[in-house]
Amino acid sequence: MENLILTEHHGPVVTITLNRPDKLNAFTKAMWQRLGEVMRRLSDDDSVRCIVLRGAGDRAFSPGNDISEFENERSNSEQASAYGKIIAGTLDAMRTCRHPTVALIKGICVGGGLEIAGSCDIRICGTSSRFGAPINKLGLVMGYAELDALIALAGRSTALEILLEGRIFGAAEAKEKGLVTRVVDDAEVDKEAMATARRISEGAPLVARWHKKFARRLAEGSPLSEAEMDEGYACYDTEDFRIGYRAFLDKVKPDFKGR
C-alpha cells in the first residue's frame, strides 16, 4: 500500500503521486485509506507550504475506483457504506488540509479522480484532459460527501448535469464549468503546476493557512462570531508581517519564517 501513494519533498513543496500507472491510477480501498492518512500527516507538518497531487505517468490523473474491486469490497450496501466512510474521510482530509493544494492533471480525471482533484484548491490540466462522472452507467449513486464536494465546486445545476448525463467532456468545458482553474498545453502541465506551487510556497505560510480557513468558514454561511472577525487581524502580530512589509519597503524578496 505504501508505494501506491508516493510522497516526495522539494523543500516546502510536497508532491503526492497516485502510483498505479498500469491501471491508470484507479483507486483501491487501500489507496483511499492511505491518501487520507498522508493528507492528515502533511496537514500537521508546519514545514510544508504547498502540496501538489498528481497521477503517475501522462495518461491519467485517475479514472476513479477500480471496478474490479467491487465484487469483494462493494458488493452490497453494508460494504459500500464502510467503503464510503473511508472516501468521505479522505475527501474531508483534503478539503480541511491547512496547506494549499494543487492538482496536476494529465489525461483522464473521472469519477473519484474528479472528486479528488476537485478537493484541491487549484486545479491545472492539459488541453487533452478528460473529465466526467459516468457512474449512472454502473448503476451507482455518488454518496452525500462526494456529491457535496462536487456541488461546492461546480454548483448544484452543473453537478446534476454531470451526473445525470454521465458524459465525458474536455478541458475547455471543464474550465467553463469551474472544475479546473487553468488549462495549459499538455507539455506545460508539470511546469505550470510546479511553478504555481513555488509561488505559493514563497508567500507567507500563515497567511495561506488563514485564507484557506476563512474561505472554508465563509462557505458555511452562518454568522461569524466576534472572535472569528478579530482573527482576521491576527496576522499583524506575526513575525512574517514584519518581514513582509520591511521587505516591501526595502524592495527585496521576503524570507518568511511561518511564525
C-alpha positions as CSV (number, residue, x, y, z in Angstrom):
1,M,0.0,0.0,0.0
2,E,2.8,2.4,0.8
3,N,4.2,2.5,-2.8
4,L,0.7,3.2,-4.2
5,I,0.7,6.7,-2.7
6,L,4.2,8.3,-3.0
7,T,5.4,11.5,-1.4
8,E,8.4,13.5,-2.5
9,H,9.6,16.6,-0.7
10,H,11.2,19.5,-2.6
11,G,11.9,22.0,0.2
12,P,8.5,23.2,1.4
13,V,6.6,21.7,-1.6
14,V,5.4,18.1,-1.3
15,T,4.3,16.1,-4.3
16,I,1.9,13.2,-3.7
17,T,1.7,10.7,-6.6
18,L,-1.1,8.3,-7.1
19,N,1.1,5.5,-8.2
20,R,-0.8,2.8,-10.1
21,P,0.0,3.7,-13.7
22,D,-0.7,0.2,-15.1
23,K,-4.4,0.8,-14.0
24,L,-4.4,4.5,-14.9
25,N,-4.1,5.2,-11.2
26,A,-7.5,3.7,-10.4
27,F,-8.2,3.8,-6.7
28,T,-8.5,0.8,-4.4
29,K,-9.9,0.9,-0.9
30,A,-6.3,0.8,0.5
31,M,-5.3,3.8,-1.7
32,W,-8.2,5.9,-0.4
33,Q,-7.3,5.0,3.2
34,R,-3.6,5.8,2.6
35,L,-4.2,9.1,0.9
36,G,-6.3,10.2,3.8
37,E,-3.5,9.3,6.2
38,V,-0.9,11.1,4.2
39,M,-3.0,14.2,3.9
40,R,-3.7,14.4,7.6
41,R,0.0,13.9,8.4
42,L,1.2,16.6,6.0
43,S,-1.5,19.0,7.3
44,D,0.1,18.8,10.7
45,D,3.6,19.5,9.3
46,D,4.4,23.2,9.6
47,S,7.4,22.8,7.3
48,V,5.0,22.2,4.4
49,R,3.8,25.2,2.4
50,C,2.2,23.6,-0.6
51,I,1.1,20.1,-1.7
52,V,0.9,19.0,-5.4
53,L,-1.3,16.0,-6.1
54,R,-0.8,14.1,-9.4
55,G,-1.2,10.7,-11.1
56,A,1.8,8.6,-12.2
57,G,2.5,8.9,-15.9
58,D,0.9,11.1,-18.5
59,R,-2.2,9.1,-19.4
60,A,-4.3,9.7,-16.3
61,F,-4.7,11.6,-13.1
62,S,-7.2,8.9,-12.1
63,P,-10.4,7.3,-13.6
64,G,-11.8,6.8,-10.1
65,N,-12.3,3.5,-8.4
66,D,-11.1,0.2,-9.7
67,I,-14.3,-1.5,-10.7
68,S,-12.7,-5.0,-10.4
69,E,-12.6,-4.4,-6.6
70,F,-16.4,-4.0,-6.3
71,E,-17.1,-7.8,-6.3
72,N,-15.3,-8.2,-3.0
73,E,-15.3,-4.7,-1.4
74,R,-18.5,-3.1,-2.6
75,S,-20.9,-5.9,-3.5
76,N,-23.7,-4.8,-1.1
77,S,-24.9,-1.7,0.8
78,E,-23.1,-2.7,4.0
79,Q,-19.8,-3.0,2.3
80,A,-20.4,0.2,0.3
81,S,-21.3,2.2,3.4
82,A,-18.0,1.2,5.1
83,Y,-16.1,2.0,1.9
84,G,-17.9,5.3,1.6
85,K,-16.9,6.4,5.1
86,I,-13.2,5.9,4.0
87,I,-13.8,8.0,0.9
88,A,-15.6,10.7,2.9
89,G,-12.8,10.8,5.5
90,T,-10.2,11.2,2.8
91,L,-12.1,14.0,0.9
92,D,-12.6,15.8,4.2
93,A,-8.8,15.5,5.0
94,M,-8.1,17.0,1.6
95,R,-10.6,19.9,2.0
96,T,-9.5,20.7,5.5
97,C,-5.8,20.4,4.9
98,R,-4.2,23.6,6.3
99,H,-1.8,23.9,3.4
100,P,-2.7,25.0,-0.2
101,T,-3.1,22.1,-2.6
102,V,-2.6,22.0,-6.3
103,A,-4.0,19.2,-8.6
104,L,-1.6,18.5,-11.5
105,I,-4.0,16.8,-14.0
106,K,-2.9,14.9,-17.1
107,G,-5.2,12.8,-19.2
108,I,-8.2,11.1,-17.6
109,C,-9.8,12.7,-14.5
110,V,-13.1,10.9,-14.0
111,G,-15.4,9.8,-11.1
112,G,-13.4,9.5,-7.9
113,G,-10.4,11.1,-9.7
114,L,-12.6,14.2,-10.3
115,E,-13.7,14.2,-6.7
116,I,-10.0,14.1,-5.5
117,A,-8.8,16.8,-7.9
118,G,-11.9,18.9,-7.1
119,S,-11.0,18.9,-3.4
120,C,-7.7,20.7,-4.2
121,D,-7.5,24.4,-4.1
122,I,-6.1,25.0,-7.5
123,R,-6.5,22.6,-10.5
124,I,-4.3,22.7,-13.5
125,C,-4.8,20.5,-16.5
126,G,-3.6,19.9,-20.1
127,T,-5.7,20.6,-23.2
128,S,-6.3,16.9,-23.8
129,S,-7.5,16.1,-20.3
130,R,-10.9,14.5,-20.0
131,F,-13.5,14.8,-17.2
132,G,-16.8,13.4,-16.0
133,A,-18.6,11.1,-13.6
134,P,-20.4,8.4,-15.7
135,I,-21.4,6.4,-12.6
136,N,-25.0,6.2,-13.8
137,K,-23.8,3.7,-16.3
138,L,-22.7,1.5,-13.5
139,G,-26.0,1.9,-11.6
140,L,-24.2,3.7,-8.8
141,V,-25.1,6.8,-6.8
142,M,-22.5,9.4,-5.7
143,G,-22.6,9.5,-1.9
144,Y,-23.5,12.6,0.0
145,A,-20.0,13.5,1.0
146,E,-18.8,13.1,-2.6
147,L,-21.7,15.0,-4.1
148,D,-21.3,17.8,-1.6
149,A,-17.7,18.3,-2.8
150,L,-18.9,18.4,-6.4
151,I,-21.7,20.8,-5.7
152,A,-19.3,23.1,-3.7
153,L,-17.0,23.1,-6.7
154,A,-19.4,23.4,-9.7
155,G,-22.8,24.3,-8.2
156,R,-26.0,22.2,-8.0
157,S,-27.1,22.6,-11.6
158,T,-23.7,21.7,-13.1
159,A,-23.2,18.8,-10.7
160,L,-26.6,17.4,-11.7
161,E,-25.8,17.8,-15.4
162,I,-22.5,15.9,-14.9
163,L,-24.2,13.1,-13.0
164,L,-27.5,12.8,-14.9
165,E,-25.9,12.8,-18.4
166,G,-22.8,10.8,-17.4
167,R,-20.9,12.4,-20.3
168,I,-17.2,12.6,-20.7
169,F,-16.0,16.1,-21.7
170,G,-12.9,18.0,-22.5
171,A,-10.7,20.5,-20.7
172,A,-12.2,23.6,-22.2
173,E,-15.7,22.6,-20.9
174,A,-14.3,21.6,-17.6
175,K,-12.8,25.1,-17.3
176,E,-16.2,26.6,-18.2
177,K,-17.9,24.6,-15.6
178,G,-15.4,25.6,-12.9
179,L,-13.9,22.1,-12.5
180,V,-10.4,23.3,-13.3
181,T,-8.7,26.6,-12.6
182,R,-6.3,26.7,-15.5
183,V,-5.8,24.9,-18.8
184,V,-2.3,24.8,-20.5
185,D,-0.7,22.9,-23.3
186,D,-0.1,19.2,-22.3
187,A,3.6,19.6,-22.4
188,E,3.4,22.5,-19.9
189,V,1.3,21.0,-17.2
190,D,4.2,19.8,-15.0
191,K,6.0,23.1,-15.3
192,E,2.9,25.3,-14.7
193,A,1.8,23.3,-11.6
194,M,5.2,23.3,-10.0
195,A,5.6,27.0,-10.8
196,T,2.3,27.6,-9.1
197,A,3.4,25.6,-6.1
198,R,6.6,27.6,-5.9
199,R,4.8,30.9,-6.0
200,I,2.5,29.7,-3.2
201,S,5.4,28.5,-1.1
202,E,7.2,31.8,-1.4
203,G,4.3,33.6,0.2
204,A,3.7,33.8,3.9
205,P,2.6,30.3,5.0
206,L,0.5,31.5,8.0
207,V,-1.4,33.8,5.6
208,A,-2.1,30.9,3.2
209,R,-3.5,28.8,6.0
210,W,-5.6,31.7,7.3
211,H,-7.0,32.3,3.8
212,K,-8.0,28.7,3.4
213,K,-9.6,28.6,6.9
214,F,-11.5,31.8,6.3
215,A,-12.8,30.8,2.9
216,R,-14.0,27.4,4.3
217,R,-15.7,29.2,7.2
218,L,-17.4,31.7,4.9
219,A,-18.7,28.9,2.7
220,E,-20.6,27.6,5.7
221,G,-22.9,30.6,5.5
222,S,-23.6,31.0,9.3
223,P,-22.8,34.3,11.0
224,L,-19.3,34.9,12.2
225,S,-18.5,35.4,15.9
226,E,-16.6,38.5,17.2
227,A,-13.6,36.2,17.9
228,E,-13.6,35.0,14.3
229,M,-13.8,38.5,13.0
230,D,-10.9,39.5,15.2
231,E,-8.8,36.6,13.9
232,G,-8.7,38.4,10.6
233,Y,-6.2,40.8,12.1
234,A,-4.0,38.3,14.0
235,C,-1.6,38.4,11.1
236,Y,-0.4,41.9,12.3
237,D,1.1,40.3,15.3
238,T,3.3,37.8,13.3
239,E,6.9,37.9,12.5
240,D,6.0,37.2,8.9
241,F,4.1,40.5,8.7
242,R,7.1,42.4,9.9
243,I,9.3,40.6,7.5
244,G,6.9,41.2,4.6
245,Y,6.3,44.9,5.0
246,R,10.0,45.5,5.7
247,A,11.0,43.6,2.6
248,F,8.4,45.6,0.6
249,L,9.9,48.9,1.8
250,D,13.5,47.7,1.2
251,K,12.5,46.3,-2.3
252,V,13.9,42.8,-1.5
253,K,12.3,39.4,-1.6
254,P,10.8,38.4,1.8
255,D,12.1,35.3,3.5
256,F,9.0,34.2,5.6
257,K,9.5,32.1,8.7
258,G,6.0,30.8,9.3
259,R,5.6,32.5,12.7
